[in-house]
Amino acid sequence: MSHPMRKLVILGGGYGGLAIIQGLLDHRLPDDVEMILVDRMPFQGLKTEYYALAAGTAADVDLRVSFPKHPQLSVQYGDVTSIDLEGRTIHLAQSESILYDELIIALGCTDRFHGIEGAEQYTSSIQSFANTRSTYQRLNDLSPYGHVNIVGGGLSGVELAAELRESRPDLNISILDRHSRVLSSFPAKLSIYVEHWFQVHEVKTLSHVSVTRIEEGAVHNGAEIIRSDVTVWTAGIQPVRVVADLQVAKDAGGRIIINAYSQIAEHPEVYVIGDCASLPFAPSAQAAGAQAEQVAEVIHALWRDETPKLHPIHLKGTLGALGKKAGFGLMGKSSVMGRVPRILKSGVLWVSKRHFG
Ligand SMILES: Cc1cc2nc3c(=O)[nH]c(=O)nc-3n(C[C@H](O)[C@H](O)[C@H](O)COP(=O)(O)OP(=O)(O)OC[C@H]3O[C@@H](n4cnc5c(N)ncnc54)[C@H](O)[C@@H]3O)c2cc1C
């Protein structure tokens, strides 16, 4: 008599979801495990490069990574609308619900607007492949000398501003940030380097800006009105709506609190990976990948009825691009600037593109 199959459902085929599938496939899968990957898109979008897609310097097709193929893996395309933890069921917008025995939530994040009036309605986003394409169109359709404001001078805002400058020398580009400098969570040395690059390349950086309202054509900084033909939002993130709707313990950033095995404590059959998980570091593709590798080992051990050994997660550092020729990075406590971090960043991209190739 054959055993019933155990269904492992993976929600989200991004950095975290694909890394865990790879990690699970690196060791022999038990014969009775069936994996189902659910995503709305037919490939992974390389989110770390969305700034270049928005600016018009990277082609759509170059930011796609195919999903892996394996006899025990199937892919179900669709929009996840809700997760029923009690009924162990995933609801999809236009297809039948999926039951699971074990679940991995790796749905990533979206914009967080901090309740600012008009922000959701009147800004462009670079948080999903689809909305990055609309942002690309809006930015590149701008008339000569149009005004672009990027709200939020963190890594993605800085990368977008620099890339857009190289793509469109005519545009008036400003970064609006509420802190005293861009890249405020990085060492001041890096901010100074980046601000100098912006000065040389005529990108304005406005500090201590507190955006109070956004409307068509303008950003309000208290009483000051800043002209804006396109406003791009890079000022905050939070897990996607399906995760926001989930009634489980979350941290202040809305990320799901997990135990040492990355499970939801009351639902040990559910693992949370990447931007949706409350990790001791800022959300990043690198953290999602490293955590996923760890969780793949945990799952394999539990399938063998062994106690999982936890290898601590070490992150290598952060790399940012300033157009195609310059960059910056933080490796441990060392700041790196110039051509070398840019070359390293291209190397990282090359590796992620060829992961399943
Ligand atoms: C411009 C930019 C630059 C960045 N640069 C860096 C960098 O240099 N280094 C770094 O480490 N990180 C960087 N990041 C962050 C990094 O992209 C994320 O932390 C990483 O993608 C998180 O991986 P994830 O697996 O949690 O989610 P994602 O990679 O976002 O994957 C989520 C997947 O879920 C799918 N999905 C979401 N909701 C649904 C739904 N309801 N139904 C069906 N499918 C759904 C999506 O289609 C997607 O495939 C950057 C981000 C941006 C925006």
The ligand as an SDF file (V2000), in Angstrom:
LIG
                    3D

 53 58  0  0  0  0  0  0  0  0999 V2000
   15.6560   48.5390   -5.3530 C   0  0  0  0  0  0  0  0  0  0  0  0
   16.0390   47.5000   -4.3620 C   0  0  0  0  0  0  0  0  0  0  0  0
   17.3740   47.1940   -4.1600 C   0  0  0  0  0  0  0  0  0  0  0  0
   17.7500   46.2040   -3.2540 C   0  0  0  0  0  0  0  0  0  0  0  0
   19.0710   45.9160   -3.1100 N   0  0  0  0  0  0  0  0  0  0  0  0
   19.4530   44.9160   -2.2890 C   0  0  0  0  0  0  0  0  0  0  0  0
   20.8220   44.5410   -2.1980 C   0  0  0  0  0  0  0  0  0  0  0  0
   21.6990   45.1630   -2.8100 O   0  0  0  0  0  0  0  0  0  0  0  0
   21.1630   43.4980   -1.3830 N   0  0  0  0  0  0  0  0  0  0  0  0
   20.2150   42.7950   -0.6890 C   0  0  0  0  0  0  0  0  0  0  0  0
   20.5870   41.8440    0.0120 O   0  0  0  0  0  0  0  0  0  0  0  0
   18.8970   43.1250   -0.7500 N   0  0  0  0  0  0  0  0  0  0  0  0
   18.4910   44.1650   -1.5260 C   0  0  0  0  0  0  0  0  0  0  0  0
   17.1480   44.4960   -1.6190 N   0  0  0  0  0  0  0  0  0  0  0  0
   16.1680   43.7710   -0.7930 C   0  0  0  0  0  0  0  0  0  0  0  0
   15.7790   42.4330   -1.3950 C   0  0  0  0  0  0  0  0  0  0  0  0
   15.3200   42.5850   -2.7030 O   0  0  0  0  0  0  0  0  0  0  0  0
   14.7090   41.7530   -0.5570 C   0  0  0  0  0  0  0  0  0  0  0  0
   15.1050   41.7530    0.7980 O   0  0  0  0  0  0  0  0  0  0  0  0
   14.4990   40.2930   -1.0200 C   0  0  0  0  0  0  0  0  0  0  0  0
   13.9410   40.2840   -2.3180 O   0  0  0  0  0  0  0  0  0  0  0  0
   13.6020   39.5270   -0.0490 C   0  0  0  0  0  0  0  0  0  0  0  0
   13.4300   38.2150   -0.4910 O   0  0  0  0  0  0  0  0  0  0  0  0
   12.0730   37.4520   -0.2020 P   0  0  0  0  0  0  0  0  0  0  0  0
   12.2610   36.0610   -0.6710 O   0  0  0  0  0  0  0  0  0  0  0  0
   11.6340   37.6860    1.2050 O   0  0  0  0  0  0  0  0  0  0  0  0
   10.9960   38.2010   -1.1220 O   0  0  0  0  0  0  0  0  0  0  0  0
   11.0030   38.4860   -2.7040 P   0  0  0  0  0  0  0  0  0  0  0  0
   12.3150   38.2450   -3.3160 O   0  0  0  0  0  0  0  0  0  0  0  0
   10.3830   39.8200   -2.8660 O   0  0  0  0  0  0  0  0  0  0  0  0
   10.0050   37.3720   -3.2580 O   0  0  0  0  0  0  0  0  0  0  0  0
    8.6290   37.3800   -2.9660 C   0  0  0  0  0  0  0  0  0  0  0  0
    7.8930   36.5970   -4.0320 C   0  0  0  0  0  0  0  0  0  0  0  0
    6.5270   36.4580   -3.6200 O   0  0  0  0  0  0  0  0  0  0  0  0
    5.6680   36.6980   -4.7060 C   0  0  0  0  0  0  0  0  0  0  0  0
    4.4010   37.1980   -4.1430 N   0  0  0  0  0  0  0  0  0  0  0  0
    4.2400   38.2080   -3.2660 C   0  0  0  0  0  0  0  0  0  0  0  0
    2.9600   38.3390   -2.9210 N   0  0  0  0  0  0  0  0  0  0  0  0
    2.2880   37.3720   -3.5880 C   0  0  0  0  0  0  0  0  0  0  0  0
    0.9270   36.9760   -3.6180 C   0  0  0  0  0  0  0  0  0  0  0  0
   -0.0120   37.5710   -2.8880 N   0  0  0  0  0  0  0  0  0  0  0  0
    0.5850   35.9310   -4.4290 N   0  0  0  0  0  0  0  0  0  0  0  0
    1.5370   35.2860   -5.1740 C   0  0  0  0  0  0  0  0  0  0  0  0
    2.8310   35.6130   -5.1530 N   0  0  0  0  0  0  0  0  0  0  0  0
    3.1990   36.6400   -4.3720 C   0  0  0  0  0  0  0  0  0  0  0  0
    6.3840   37.7090   -5.5650 C   0  0  0  0  0  0  0  0  0  0  0  0
    5.9520   37.6310   -6.9200 O   0  0  0  0  0  0  0  0  0  0  0  0
    7.8510   37.2830   -5.3860 C   0  0  0  0  0  0  0  0  0  0  0  0
    8.2450   36.3740   -6.3960 O   0  0  0  0  0  0  0  0  0  0  0  0
   16.7460   45.5040   -2.5100 C   0  0  0  0  0  0  0  0  0  0  0  0
   15.3980   45.8190   -2.7120 C   0  0  0  0  0  0  0  0  0  0  0  0
   15.0360   46.7950   -3.6120 C   0  0  0  0  0  0  0  0  0  0  0  0
   13.5770   47.1190   -3.8210 C   0  0  0  0  0  0  0  0  0  0  0  0
  1  2  1  0
  2  3  1  0
  2 52  2  0
  3  4  2  0
  4  5  1  0
  4 50  1  0
  5  6  2  0
  6  7  1  0
  6 13  1  0
  7  8  2  0
  7  9  1  0
  9 10  1  0
 10 11  2  0
 10 12  1  0
 12 13  2  0
 13 14  1  0
 14 15  1  0
 14 50  1  0
 15 16  1  0
 16 17  1  0
 16 18  1  0
 18 19  1  0
 18 20  1  0
 20 21  1  0
 20 22  1  0
 22 23  1  0
 23 24  1  0
 24 25  2  0
 24 26  1  0
 24 27  1  0
 27 28  1  0
 28 29  2  0
 28 30  1  0
 28 31  1  0
 31 32  1  0
 32 33  1  0
 33 34  1  0
 33 48  1  0
 34 35  1  0
 35 36  1  0
 35 46  1  0
 36 37  1  0
 36 45  1  0
 37 38  2  0
 38 39  1  0
 39 40  1  0
 39 45  2  0
 40 41  1  0
 40 42  2  0
 42 43  1  0
 43 44  2  0
 44 45  1  0
 46 47  1  0
 46 48  1  0
 48 49  1  0
 50 51  2  0
 51 52  1  0
 52 53  1  0
M  END
$$$$
